[in-house]
Amino acid sequence: MTLRLRLLLMIGVSMILLWGGVAIWMLHGLDKEMHRTLDQRLVMSAQMVAGLMSQNPAAWDGQTGKAGASTLSVPAMAKGLACQVSLRGEVIARTPDAVPDAMANAALGFFEREIKGEKWRNYTLETNSLRVTTADRLTERDTLLNNVMLAAVVPFVVALVGSLAVLWFGVGSGLRPLERLRQVLASRRPEALTPIQDVPVSRDLLPLVNTLNHLLARMSVTFNRERRFTSDAAHELRTPLTAIKTHLQVARITHGKETEEAMDYAEEGVARLQNTLSQLLTLSQVEGAFSWDDGHVAEAHEVARLAIRDAAPDAPERIVLDSDSNGAELALPQALAVTALRNLLDNALRHSPAENSVRLVVQCAPEMVSFSVFDCGPGLSDDDLVRATQRFWRRGSGRGSGLGLSIVAAIVERFGGSLELLQRPEGGLEAKLTLPGYSMQQTRHARP
């Protein structure tokens, strides 16, 4: 069902129910008022006849017992009315439609009686010895009421049909800008992510167009980033694969020590490739959906301990831990917190001389926990500090996948943390990772 037809049905049904209820209410009141008015007419007719006869009673006394009842003539338009006048039990005057026997024993006031197969509404008034009975046919009343209802219902129906027709064209005219917007979107190529422009829309549709433009802009940024990421990933994966293939070919055509060296180089290439794939999967997990309910609470000290274990499994003494976490908990999954801190420790260990240690300081602040990693390496220039978190960026021909700091940046961006890379005056680099505490979990959920 189209939006236009749905709106027409909703508004049309509402109008029919509303005005139909009003019409029924009005017609019910009209029916009661008409019956009351017609009853008043019977009463007034009887009172008028009784009043006229009481002005000259002697003239009618002489007729009693001498002649038959006088038949009064009535105009054609009043054929539905009947009247009968009795004096001391004898009918002295009546209309042609009056039936003496039926009206003779009429009770005082209003009553209904069937006469010759027709229902009549009667009213009887008795003054002294004079008795006046007036009546009208109920079929005449029903005909009059039907005519009034017809006169009221026909214009109502015509007006309702006309309103629905006007509403149909009005809704169509109101939805025309939306239809133009749909046509513009339908005619765009799938790769076209430029903002929607030069589409005449009403003021009510401007928020929708602006929202679509913002969505297209975000999609364009995302697609460009993913396209660049795919290109970089293909290059990074092709390099170790080429090296592995080359070393395996060398191992096939050589013997002895050269074969062992070629196999060692191939194994090193496999490890590099495995590390790159692992980092890519981690980055995909950070940017994709995840569950908070993993059964592990990210406690700051435990995160630091696990990160140290993973970063330096053979030489944990190279990392000096200084922690005042006091059981502080982090508002993000433990696995991601450990991954972020481990990547910082990996970089620090890789660029620090073997005889120097890396220092990890854990500090707690209200609703935040910071992990500061100090190394003794050469540090980074100002330009390198800007590019350090870009994907697949490495200084010179350094080892690694170039994804470690990118993953850390993605984690802190998603969970409302921060990452600062600072050049130390005495040499080396300080990487300060700040993550939200558990008390902020209700207000700093992961960004979609």
C-alpha positions as CSV (number, residue, x, y, z in Angstrom):
1,M,0.0,0.0,0.0
2,T,1.4,3.4,-1.0
3,L,2.0,6.2,1.5
4,R,-0.5,8.3,-0.4
5,L,-3.3,5.7,-0.1
6,R,-2.4,5.0,3.5
7,L,-2.7,8.7,4.4
8,L,-6.0,8.9,2.5
9,L,-7.4,5.9,4.3
10,M,-6.4,7.1,7.7
11,I,-7.7,10.7,7.2
12,G,-10.8,9.5,5.3
13,V,-11.8,6.9,7.9
14,S,-11.2,9.5,10.7
15,M,-13.4,12.0,8.9
16,I,-16.1,9.4,8.2
17,L,-16.2,8.3,11.8
18,L,-16.1,11.8,13.2
19,W,-18.6,13.4,11.0
20,G,-20.7,10.2,10.9
21,G,-21.0,10.3,14.6
22,V,-21.9,14.0,14.5
23,A,-24.5,13.3,11.9
24,I,-26.1,10.5,13.8
25,W,-26.2,12.6,17.0
26,M,-27.8,15.5,15.0
27,L,-30.4,13.2,13.3
28,H,-31.3,11.6,16.6
29,G,-31.9,15.0,18.1
30,L,-33.9,16.0,15.0
31,D,-36.1,13.0,15.3
32,K,-36.9,13.7,18.9
33,E,-37.5,17.4,18.2
34,M,-39.8,16.6,15.2
35,H,-42.0,14.2,17.2
36,R,-42.2,16.8,20.0
37,T,-43.2,19.5,17.6
38,L,-45.8,17.3,15.9
39,D,-47.2,16.3,19.3
40,Q,-47.4,20.0,20.2
41,R,-49.3,20.6,16.9
42,L,-51.9,18.0,17.9
43,V,-52.3,19.6,21.3
44,M,-52.6,23.1,19.9
45,S,-55.1,21.8,17.3
46,A,-57.3,20.2,19.9
47,Q,-57.1,23.3,22.2
48,M,-58.0,25.6,19.3
49,V,-61.1,23.6,18.3
50,A,-62.2,23.4,21.9
51,G,-61.7,27.1,22.3
52,L,-63.7,28.0,19.1
53,M,-66.6,25.7,20.1
54,S,-66.7,27.0,23.7
55,Q,-67.4,30.5,22.3
56,N,-70.9,29.5,20.9
57,P,-72.1,26.3,22.7
58,A,-75.8,27.1,22.0
59,A,-75.4,26.6,18.3
60,W,-74.1,23.1,18.8
61,D,-76.6,22.2,21.4
62,G,-79.4,22.4,18.9
63,Q,-77.8,19.9,16.7
64,T,-77.5,17.2,19.3
65,G,-79.9,14.3,18.5
66,K,-81.4,16.0,15.5
67,A,-78.9,15.4,12.7
68,G,-76.0,13.3,12.0
69,A,-72.5,14.4,12.6
70,S,-71.2,17.2,10.5
71,T,-68.3,16.3,8.2
72,L,-65.6,19.0,8.1
73,S,-63.6,19.5,4.9
74,V,-59.8,19.8,5.1
75,P,-57.3,20.8,2.4
76,A,-55.4,18.2,0.4
77,M,-52.1,18.9,2.2
78,A,-53.7,18.1,5.5
79,K,-55.1,14.6,4.6
80,G,-52.8,13.0,7.1
81,L,-54.7,14.8,10.0
82,A,-58.0,13.8,11.6
83,C,-60.2,15.5,14.1
84,Q,-63.4,14.5,15.9
85,V,-65.6,16.6,18.3
86,S,-68.1,14.9,20.7
87,L,-70.6,16.6,22.9
88,R,-72.0,14.5,25.8
89,G,-70.8,11.3,24.1
90,E,-72.3,12.1,20.6
91,V,-70.1,13.0,17.7
92,I,-71.1,16.4,16.4
93,A,-68.3,17.0,13.9
94,R,-65.4,15.1,12.4
95,T,-63.0,15.1,9.4
96,P,-63.3,12.6,6.6
97,D,-60.4,10.4,7.9
98,A,-61.8,10.3,11.5
99,V,-63.4,7.0,12.5
100,P,-66.1,7.6,15.2
101,D,-66.0,4.3,16.8
102,A,-62.2,4.2,17.1
103,M,-62.0,7.7,18.5
104,A,-65.1,7.6,20.7
105,N,-63.4,5.6,23.5
106,A,-60.1,7.4,23.2
107,A,-58.3,7.9,26.5
108,L,-57.3,11.4,27.5
109,G,-53.8,12.6,26.5
110,F,-51.6,10.9,23.9
111,F,-52.0,7.4,22.7
112,E,-51.4,5.4,19.6
113,R,-54.0,3.2,17.9
114,E,-54.2,1.2,14.6
115,I,-57.2,2.2,12.5
116,K,-57.9,0.5,9.2
117,G,-54.4,-1.0,9.1
118,E,-52.7,2.3,9.8
119,K,-51.1,3.6,12.9
120,W,-52.3,7.0,14.3
121,R,-51.0,9.2,17.0
122,N,-54.0,10.6,18.9
123,Y,-54.5,13.4,21.5
124,T,-57.8,13.8,23.4
125,L,-58.9,16.9,25.3
126,E,-62.0,17.1,27.3
127,T,-63.5,20.4,28.5
128,N,-66.8,20.1,30.5
129,S,-69.0,18.0,28.2
130,L,-67.0,18.8,25.1
131,R,-64.5,16.2,23.9
132,V,-62.0,16.9,21.1
133,T,-59.7,14.2,19.6
134,T,-56.9,15.1,17.1
135,A,-54.7,12.5,15.3
136,D,-52.2,12.2,12.5
137,R,-50.8,9.2,10.6
138,L,-47.4,7.9,11.8
139,T,-46.5,7.1,8.2
140,E,-46.8,10.8,7.5
141,R,-44.4,11.5,10.3
142,D,-41.9,8.9,9.0
143,T,-42.1,10.3,5.5
144,L,-41.4,13.8,6.8
145,L,-38.5,12.6,8.9
146,N,-37.1,10.6,5.9
147,N,-37.3,13.6,3.7
148,V,-35.5,15.8,6.3
149,M,-32.8,13.1,6.7
150,L,-32.4,12.8,3.0
151,A,-32.0,16.6,2.7
152,A,-29.3,16.5,5.4
153,V,-27.5,13.3,4.4
154,V,-27.1,14.0,0.6
155,P,-25.1,17.2,1.1
156,F,-23.1,15.5,3.8
157,V,-22.2,12.6,1.5
158,V,-21.4,14.9,-1.4
159,A,-19.2,17.1,0.8
160,L,-17.4,14.0,2.2
161,V,-16.7,12.6,-1.3
162,G,-15.5,16.0,-2.4
163,S,-13.3,16.3,0.6
164,L,-11.7,12.9,0.0
165,A,-11.1,13.8,-3.7
166,V,-9.5,17.1,-2.6
167,L,-7.5,15.2,0.0
168,W,-6.3,12.7,-2.6
169,F,-4.9,15.4,-4.8
170,G,-3.6,17.4,-1.8
171,V,-1.7,14.4,-0.4
172,G,-0.3,13.7,-3.8
173,S,0.8,17.3,-4.2
174,G,2.4,17.3,-0.7
175,L,4.3,14.1,-1.4
176,R,5.5,15.2,-4.8
177,P,8.8,16.6,-3.3
178,L,9.4,13.3,-1.7
179,E,8.8,11.5,-5.0
180,R,11.3,13.8,-6.7
181,L,13.8,13.0,-4.0
182,R,13.2,9.3,-4.5
183,Q,13.7,9.6,-8.3
184,V,17.0,11.5,-7.7
185,L,18.2,8.7,-5.4
186,A,17.1,6.0,-7.8
187,S,18.9,7.6,-10.7
188,R,22.2,7.8,-8.9
189,R,25.0,5.4,-9.6
190,P,25.9,3.0,-6.7
191,E,29.3,4.6,-6.3
192,A,28.0,8.1,-6.3
193,L,28.3,9.4,-2.7
194,T,28.2,13.1,-3.4
195,P,25.7,15.2,-1.4
196,I,22.2,15.6,-2.9
197,Q,21.8,19.1,-4.4
198,D,19.4,21.1,-6.6
199,V,16.4,19.1,-5.5
200,P,13.4,21.4,-4.7
201,V,12.0,20.1,-1.4
202,S,9.7,21.6,1.2
203,R,10.9,23.0,4.5
204,D,9.7,19.8,6.2
205,L,12.0,17.6,4.1
206,L,15.1,19.7,4.6
207,P,16.1,17.7,7.8
208,L,15.8,14.5,5.8
209,V,17.9,15.8,2.9
210,N,20.5,17.1,5.4
211,T,20.6,13.7,7.2
212,L,21.0,11.9,3.9
213,N,23.9,14.2,2.9
214,H,25.6,13.6,6.3
215,L,25.1,9.9,5.8
216,L,26.6,10.0,2.3
217,A,29.5,12.0,3.5
218,R,30.2,9.4,6.3
219,M,29.8,6.6,3.8
220,S,32.2,8.3,1.4
221,V,34.8,8.7,4.2
222,T,34.3,5.1,5.3
223,F,34.6,3.7,1.7
224,N,37.7,5.7,1.0
225,R,39.3,4.5,4.2
226,E,38.3,0.9,3.5
227,R,39.6,1.2,-0.1
228,R,42.9,2.6,1.1
229,F,43.0,0.0,3.9
230,T,42.4,-2.9,1.4
231,S,45.1,-1.5,-0.9
232,D,47.6,-1.2,1.9
233,A,46.7,-4.6,3.3
234,A,47.1,-6.2,-0.1
235,H,50.6,-4.6,-0.4
236,E,51.6,-5.6,3.2
237,L,50.4,-9.2,2.7
238,R,52.0,-9.5,-0.8
239,T,55.5,-8.6,0.5
240,P,55.9,-11.4,3.1
241,L,54.3,-13.9,0.7
242,T,56.8,-13.0,-2.0
243,A,59.6,-13.3,0.4
244,I,58.4,-16.7,1.6
245,K,58.0,-17.9,-1.9
246,T,61.5,-16.7,-2.8
247,H,63.1,-18.4,0.2
248,L,61.3,-21.6,-0.5
249,Q,62.6,-21.6,-4.0
250,V,66.1,-21.0,-2.8
251,A,65.8,-23.8,-0.3
252,R,64.7,-26.1,-3.1
253,I,67.7,-25.5,-5.3
254,T,70.3,-25.3,-2.5
255,H,71.8,-27.7,0.1
256,G,73.3,-27.6,3.5
257,K,73.6,-24.3,5.4
258,E,72.1,-22.2,2.6
259,T,69.0,-24.3,2.7
260,E,68.7,-23.9,6.5
261,E,69.1,-20.1,6.1
262,A,66.5,-19.9,3.4
263,M,64.1,-21.9,5.6
264,D,64.8,-19.6,8.6
265,Y,64.0,-16.6,6.4
266,A,60.8,-18.3,5.2
267,E,59.8,-19.0,8.8
268,E,60.4,-15.4,9.7
269,G,58.2,-14.3,6.8
270,V,55.5,-16.7,7.9
271,A,55.6,-15.2,11.5
272,R,55.4,-11.7,10.0
273,L,52.5,-12.7,7.9
274,Q,50.8,-14.3,10.8
275,N,51.3,-11.2,13.0
276,T,49.9,-9.0,10.2
277,L,46.8,-11.2,9.8
278,S,46.3,-11.3,13.6
279,Q,46.5,-7.5,13.8
280,L,44.0,-7.2,10.9
281,L,41.6,-9.5,12.7
282,T,42.0,-7.5,15.9
283,L,41.3,-4.2,14.0
284,S,38.2,-5.8,12.4
285,Q,37.0,-6.9,15.9
286,V,37.5,-3.3,17.2
287,E,35.5,-1.8,14.4
288,G,32.8,-4.5,14.3
289,A,30.2,-5.7,16.8
290,F,31.2,-7.2,20.1
291,S,29.6,-8.3,23.3
292,W,30.2,-6.7,26.7
293,D,29.1,-9.9,28.5
294,D,32.3,-11.9,28.0
295,G,32.6,-13.0,31.6
296,H,35.8,-11.0,32.4
297,V,36.0,-7.7,34.3
298,A,38.7,-5.5,32.9
299,E,40.6,-4.6,36.1
300,A,43.4,-2.1,35.5
301,H,46.2,-4.0,37.3
302,E,45.2,-7.3,35.7
303,V,45.2,-5.7,32.3
304,A,48.8,-4.4,32.9
305,R,49.9,-7.9,34.1
306,L,48.5,-9.7,31.1
307,A,49.9,-7.1,28.7
308,I,53.4,-7.5,30.2
309,R,53.1,-11.3,29.9
310,D,52.1,-11.1,26.2
311,A,54.6,-8.4,25.2
312,A,57.6,-10.0,26.9
313,P,57.0,-13.7,27.6
314,D,60.7,-14.5,27.6
315,A,62.0,-11.4,29.4
316,P,59.3,-9.9,31.7
317,E,62.0,-8.2,33.7
318,R,62.5,-5.7,30.9
319,I,59.2,-4.0,31.8
320,V,59.0,-2.2,35.2
321,L,55.5,-1.8,36.5
322,D,54.5,1.1,38.7
323,S,50.8,0.9,39.6
324,D,48.4,2.6,41.9
325,S,45.2,1.2,40.3
326,N,43.8,-0.1,43.6
327,G,41.4,-2.4,41.9
328,A,40.1,0.1,39.4
329,E,37.9,-1.4,36.6
330,L,37.8,-0.3,33.0
331,A,34.6,0.2,30.9
332,L,35.7,-1.9,28.0
333,P,36.2,-5.6,27.3
334,Q,39.4,-7.0,28.9
335,A,40.7,-8.5,25.7
336,L,40.7,-5.1,23.9
337,A,42.3,-3.3,26.8
338,V,45.1,-5.9,27.0
339,T,45.5,-5.6,23.2
340,A,45.9,-1.8,23.3
341,L,48.4,-1.8,26.1
342,R,50.4,-4.8,24.7
343,N,50.8,-3.0,21.3
344,L,52.3,0.0,23.2
345,L,54.7,-2.2,25.1
346,D,55.6,-4.1,21.9
347,N,56.6,-0.8,20.2
348,A,58.5,0.3,23.3
349,L,60.5,-3.0,23.6
350,R,61.2,-3.0,19.8
351,H,62.7,0.5,19.8
352,S,64.5,0.3,23.2
353,P,68.0,-1.2,23.5
354,A,68.1,-4.6,25.0
355,E,70.0,-3.4,28.1
356,N,67.4,-0.8,28.9
357,S,64.1,-1.4,30.5
358,V,60.6,-0.1,29.6
359,R,58.6,1.6,32.4
360,L,54.8,1.2,32.7
361,V,53.0,3.5,35.1
362,V,49.3,3.0,35.9
363,Q,47.5,5.9,37.4
364,C,43.8,6.2,38.4
365,A,41.8,9.4,38.3
366,P,38.0,9.9,38.8
367,E,36.3,7.9,36.1
368,M,39.6,7.5,34.1
369,V,42.6,5.2,34.2
370,S,45.9,6.1,32.4
371,F,48.7,3.7,31.3
372,S,52.0,5.6,30.5
373,V,54.7,3.6,28.7
374,F,58.2,5.1,28.8
375,D,60.9,3.7,26.5
376,C,64.6,4.6,25.8
377,G,64.5,4.5,22.0
378,P,65.3,7.2,19.5
379,G,61.8,8.7,19.7
380,L,59.9,10.2,16.8
381,S,60.1,13.5,15.0
382,D,57.1,15.9,14.9
383,D,56.1,14.7,11.5
384,D,56.4,11.1,12.6
385,L,54.2,11.7,15.7
386,V,51.4,12.9,13.4
387,R,51.6,9.9,11.1
388,A,52.4,7.3,13.8
389,T,48.7,6.1,14.2
390,Q,48.1,5.8,10.4
391,R,47.6,2.2,9.2
392,F,50.6,0.4,7.9
393,W,52.9,3.3,8.6
394,R,56.4,2.4,9.7
395,R,59.4,4.6,10.2
396,G,61.9,3.8,7.5
397,S,62.1,0.0,6.9
398,G,61.3,-0.9,10.4
399,R,59.8,-4.2,11.3
400,G,56.3,-4.9,12.3
401,S,53.0,-4.7,10.6
402,G,52.4,-1.0,11.0
403,L,49.0,-1.7,12.6
404,G,49.8,-1.6,16.3
405,L,49.2,2.1,17.0
406,S,46.3,2.1,14.5
407,I,44.6,-0.5,16.6
408,V,45.2,1.4,19.8
409,A,43.8,4.6,18.2
410,A,40.7,2.7,17.0
411,I,40.1,1.3,20.5
412,V,40.4,4.6,22.3
413,E,38.2,6.3,19.7
414,R,35.5,3.7,20.1
415,F,35.4,3.8,23.9
416,G,35.9,7.5,24.5
417,G,39.6,7.3,25.6
418,S,42.7,9.0,24.3
419,L,46.2,8.3,23.1
420,E,49.1,10.7,23.4
421,L,52.6,10.3,22.0
422,L,55.1,12.7,23.6
423,Q,58.8,13.1,22.9
424,R,60.7,12.8,26.2
425,P,63.3,15.6,26.9
426,E,65.8,13.0,28.1
427,G,65.2,10.9,25.0
428,G,62.8,8.2,24.1
429,L,59.0,8.3,23.8
430,E,56.1,8.4,26.2
431,A,52.9,6.8,25.0
432,K,50.0,7.7,27.3
433,L,46.9,5.6,27.0
434,T,43.8,6.9,28.8
435,L,40.7,4.6,29.1
436,P,37.3,5.3,30.8
437,G,36.7,3.8,34.2
438,Y,33.8,1.4,34.9
439,S,31.7,4.1,36.5
440,M,31.5,5.7,33.0
441,Q,30.1,2.6,31.3
442,Q,26.5,3.9,31.4
443,T,27.4,7.1,29.6
444,R,30.3,6.0,27.4
445,H,29.2,2.9,25.5
446,A,31.0,1.9,22.4
447,R,30.4,4.1,19.5
448,P,28.6,2.3,16.6
